């Protein structure tokens, strides 16, 4: 749960339709029980939504500040849905414990079931052509009743027809989770070398996390991960890494659950 102390709202800037905006403009009416769900279709695709994920994480903690307190701190309610395969370990963003990274069959109804099962209230999906789908009886209506906001993102970090910009102005603080996610061997080497006390709950959980990173280290070939890391340099602006998104209706998002 390192993000509880690593991230805060001041590390991000945002624009909506070209106008300066606040976090509450990007994530309106965020409440204590909001849950962000991110769908991905390709290796490390969710890195293209990294700033939205991290901005939502700050909202999760700020809506109840006691969540940052050491004795009450817990992992943010963020969920990642790997559609049709396993596309790399994203736990550096605190998609943790493992139940928060879900592998789903590439069928719209299966993905929607997974979203509804986890009561997702905010949804980000990859850009792509919409697919007309007939969902099981009332599953769409269940999602429409609950999901308060949706965005379309690109794994590249910049989506066509964007109307939302998020800039990570915190330098390494807003980029290091992406850097480590894309280089799991470095993560294991640097964080596995730290003293981990097996007699403490946090030590045991850290060991459990590192074991998972090790198990998944070859899930995405290193050359593909390195290419994605290099591509992110093209997102750099004078103020920091900038990602763009497009706000969408829930139905628009549900039409893009599978590639």
C-alpha positions as CSV (number, residue, x, y, z in Angstrom):
1,X,0.0,0.0,0.0
2,X,2.9,2.3,-0.7
3,X,0.7,4.5,-2.9
4,X,-1.0,5.8,0.3
5,X,2.1,7.8,1.1
6,X,3.7,8.0,-2.3
7,X,0.9,9.9,-4.1
8,X,-1.2,13.0,-3.5
9,X,-3.4,15.2,-5.6
10,X,-0.8,18.0,-5.9
11,X,1.3,15.7,-8.2
12,X,-1.2,15.9,-11.0
13,X,-2.6,18.5,-13.3
14,X,-5.6,18.1,-15.5
15,X,-7.5,19.7,-18.3
16,X,-11.0,19.0,-19.6
17,X,-11.9,20.1,-23.1
18,X,-8.8,22.3,-23.1
19,X,-9.7,24.1,-19.8
20,X,-7.7,23.8,-16.6
21,X,-9.5,21.3,-14.3
22,X,-9.3,19.8,-10.8
23,X,-9.4,16.2,-9.7
24,X,-13.0,16.6,-8.8
25,X,-13.7,17.7,-12.3
26,X,-12.1,14.6,-13.7
27,X,-13.6,12.3,-11.1
28,X,-16.8,14.1,-10.1
29,X,-18.7,13.1,-6.9
30,X,-16.1,10.5,-5.9
31,X,-17.5,8.7,-2.8
32,X,-16.0,6.3,-0.3
33,X,-17.3,3.2,-2.0
34,X,-16.2,4.0,-5.6
35,X,-14.2,1.3,-7.3
36,X,-12.2,1.9,-10.5
37,X,-12.1,-0.9,-13.0
38,X,-9.6,-0.9,-15.9
39,X,-9.9,-3.3,-18.8
40,X,-6.8,-4.2,-20.9
41,X,-6.4,-6.2,-24.1
42,X,-2.6,-6.3,-24.6
43,X,0.7,-6.5,-22.8
44,X,1.0,-3.8,-20.1
45,X,-1.8,-2.0,-21.8
46,X,-3.0,-0.4,-18.6
47,X,0.2,1.7,-18.4
48,X,-1.5,3.9,-20.9
49,X,-4.0,4.7,-18.2
50,X,-1.4,5.0,-15.4
51,X,-2.1,8.6,-14.5
52,X,-5.9,8.1,-14.3
53,X,-5.3,5.0,-12.1
54,X,-3.0,6.9,-9.8
55,X,-5.3,10.0,-9.7
56,X,-8.2,7.8,-8.7
57,X,-6.0,6.3,-6.0
58,X,-5.5,9.7,-4.4
59,X,-9.3,10.2,-4.5
60,X,-9.7,6.8,-2.7
61,X,-7.5,7.9,0.1
62,X,-8.6,11.6,0.4
63,X,-12.3,10.8,0.5
64,X,-11.5,9.1,3.8
65,X,-8.2,10.5,5.1
66,X,-7.9,7.9,7.8
67,X,-7.2,5.4,5.1
68,X,-3.7,6.8,4.9
69,X,-3.1,6.3,8.6
70,X,-0.7,3.4,9.3
71,X,-3.0,1.5,11.6
72,X,-6.0,1.7,9.2
73,X,-4.2,1.9,5.8
74,X,-5.3,-0.6,3.2
75,X,-5.1,-1.2,-0.5
76,X,-7.1,1.0,-2.9
77,X,-10.3,-0.3,-4.5
78,X,-8.9,-0.6,-8.0
79,X,-9.3,-3.6,-10.3
80,X,-7.7,-4.7,-13.5
81,X,-9.3,-7.0,-16.0
82,X,-7.0,-8.9,-18.4
83,X,-9.2,-9.9,-21.3
84,X,-8.2,-13.0,-23.1
85,X,-4.8,-13.5,-21.5
86,X,-2.4,-12.4,-18.8
87,X,-0.7,-9.2,-19.8
88,X,1.9,-8.5,-17.2
89,X,2.0,-7.8,-13.5
90,X,0.6,-4.4,-12.6
91,X,0.8,-4.7,-8.9
92,X,3.2,-1.7,-8.6
93,X,0.1,0.4,-8.9
94,X,-1.3,-1.5,-5.8
95,X,-3.7,-3.8,-7.7
96,X,-3.3,-6.0,-4.7
97,X,-4.0,-8.6,-3.3
98,X,-4.0,-10.9,-6.4
99,X,-7.8,-11.0,-6.6
100,X,-7.7,-7.4,-7.9
101,X,-6.0,-8.6,-11.2
102,X,-8.6,-10.7,-12.9
103,X,-8.1,-12.8,-16.1
104,X,-11.4,-13.0,-18.1
105,X,-12.5,-14.9,-21.2
106,X,-12.6,-12.7,-24.3
107,X,-16.4,-12.6,-24.3
108,X,-18.3,-9.4,-23.5
109,X,-20.8,-11.1,-21.2
110,X,-17.9,-12.7,-19.2
111,X,-16.2,-9.3,-18.8
112,X,-19.4,-7.6,-17.8
113,X,-20.1,-10.4,-15.3
114,X,-16.6,-9.7,-13.8
115,X,-17.3,-6.0,-13.6
116,X,-20.6,-6.5,-12.0
117,X,-19.3,-9.1,-9.5
118,X,-16.8,-6.5,-8.3
119,X,-19.3,-3.6,-8.2
120,X,-17.1,-1.4,-10.4
121,X,-18.4,2.2,-10.3
122,X,-15.9,3.9,-12.6
123,X,-14.6,2.2,-15.8
124,X,-11.7,2.7,-18.2
125,X,-11.6,0.7,-21.4
126,X,-9.1,0.6,-24.3
127,X,-9.9,2.4,-27.6
128,X,-11.2,0.3,-30.4
129,X,-14.2,-0.2,-32.6
130,X,-17.5,-0.7,-30.8
131,X,-19.0,-4.2,-30.9
132,X,-22.8,-4.6,-30.7
133,X,-23.5,-7.0,-28.0
134,X,-26.6,-8.6,-26.4
135,X,-25.8,-9.1,-22.8
136,X,-27.6,-11.5,-20.5
137,X,-30.9,-10.3,-19.2
138,X,-30.5,-7.2,-17.0
139,X,-26.7,-7.4,-16.7
140,X,-26.4,-4.2,-18.8
141,X,-29.0,-2.4,-16.7
142,X,-27.2,-3.4,-13.5
143,X,-24.0,-1.8,-14.8
144,X,-25.8,1.3,-16.0
145,X,-27.4,1.7,-12.6
146,X,-24.1,1.6,-10.8
147,X,-21.3,2.9,-13.0
148,X,-21.0,6.7,-12.6
149,X,-18.3,7.5,-15.1
150,X,-16.4,5.9,-18.0
151,X,-13.3,6.8,-20.1
152,X,-11.6,5.4,-23.2
153,X,-7.9,5.3,-23.1
154,X,-5.1,4.1,-25.4
155,X,-2.3,1.7,-24.3
156,X,0.0,4.2,-26.0
157,X,-1.1,6.9,-23.5
158,X,-2.7,9.2,-26.1
159,X,-6.2,8.5,-27.4
160,X,-7.9,10.0,-30.5
161,X,-10.5,12.7,-29.9
162,X,-9.4,13.2,-26.3
163,X,-11.2,15.6,-24.1
164,X,-9.3,14.8,-20.9
165,X,-5.6,15.4,-20.2
166,X,-3.7,14.3,-17.1
167,X,-0.1,15.3,-16.5
168,X,2.0,13.7,-13.8
169,X,3.9,16.7,-12.5
170,X,5.6,14.8,-9.8
171,X,8.5,13.5,-11.9
172,X,9.6,10.1,-10.7
173,X,6.9,10.0,-8.1
174,X,4.2,9.7,-10.7
175,X,6.2,7.6,-13.1
176,X,8.1,5.2,-10.9
177,X,5.2,2.7,-10.6
178,X,5.1,2.4,-14.3
179,X,8.9,2.2,-14.5
180,X,9.0,-0.7,-12.1
181,X,5.9,-2.5,-13.6
182,X,7.6,-2.6,-17.0
183,X,10.9,-3.9,-15.5
184,X,9.9,-6.7,-13.1
185,X,13.5,-8.0,-12.8
186,X,14.6,-4.7,-11.5
187,X,11.7,-4.7,-9.1
188,X,12.7,-8.1,-7.8
189,X,16.4,-7.2,-7.5
190,X,15.9,-3.8,-5.8
191,X,12.9,-4.6,-3.5
192,X,13.8,-8.2,-2.9
193,X,17.1,-7.0,-1.5
194,X,15.4,-5.0,1.2
195,X,15.2,-6.4,4.7
196,X,11.8,-8.3,4.9
197,X,10.9,-9.4,8.4
198,X,8.9,-12.7,8.1
199,X,7.6,-12.3,11.6
200,X,5.5,-9.3,10.7
201,X,2.3,-9.2,8.7
202,X,3.6,-6.5,6.3
203,X,6.8,-8.6,5.8
204,X,4.8,-11.7,5.0
205,X,2.6,-9.7,2.6
206,X,5.7,-8.2,0.9
207,X,7.2,-11.7,0.5
208,X,3.9,-12.9,-1.0
209,X,3.9,-9.9,-3.4
210,X,7.5,-10.5,-4.5
211,X,6.8,-14.2,-5.1
212,X,4.0,-13.2,-7.4
213,X,6.2,-10.8,-9.3
214,X,8.8,-13.6,-9.7
215,X,6.1,-16.1,-11.0
216,X,4.9,-13.6,-13.6
217,X,8.3,-12.2,-14.6
218,X,8.2,-13.8,-18.1
219,X,4.5,-13.1,-18.7
220,X,5.5,-10.3,-21.1
221,X,8.8,-10.7,-23.0
222,X,11.4,-8.2,-21.8
223,X,11.9,-6.7,-25.3
224,X,8.2,-5.8,-25.5
225,X,8.1,-4.3,-22.1
226,X,11.3,-2.3,-23.0
227,X,9.6,-1.0,-26.2
228,X,6.6,0.2,-24.2
229,X,8.9,1.9,-21.7
230,X,10.7,3.7,-24.6
231,X,7.4,4.7,-26.1
232,X,6.4,6.5,-22.9
233,X,9.2,9.0,-23.5
234,X,7.1,10.3,-26.4
235,X,4.5,11.4,-23.8
236,X,6.9,13.7,-22.0
237,X,6.1,17.4,-21.9
238,X,7.8,20.3,-20.2
239,X,5.5,19.8,-17.2
240,X,5.7,16.0,-17.1
241,X,4.3,12.8,-18.7
242,X,0.9,13.6,-20.3
243,X,-1.8,11.0,-21.0
244,X,-5.1,11.7,-22.7
245,X,-8.5,10.1,-22.4
246,X,-12.0,10.5,-23.9
247,X,-15.0,10.6,-21.6
248,X,-17.6,8.2,-22.7
249,X,-21.1,7.0,-21.8
250,X,-21.3,3.7,-20.0
251,X,-22.8,2.1,-23.1
252,X,-19.9,3.3,-25.2
253,X,-17.5,1.7,-22.7
254,X,-19.5,-1.6,-22.6
255,X,-19.2,-1.8,-26.4
256,X,-15.4,-2.0,-26.0
257,X,-14.9,-4.7,-23.4
258,X,-13.2,-7.0,-25.9
259,X,-10.7,-6.4,-28.7
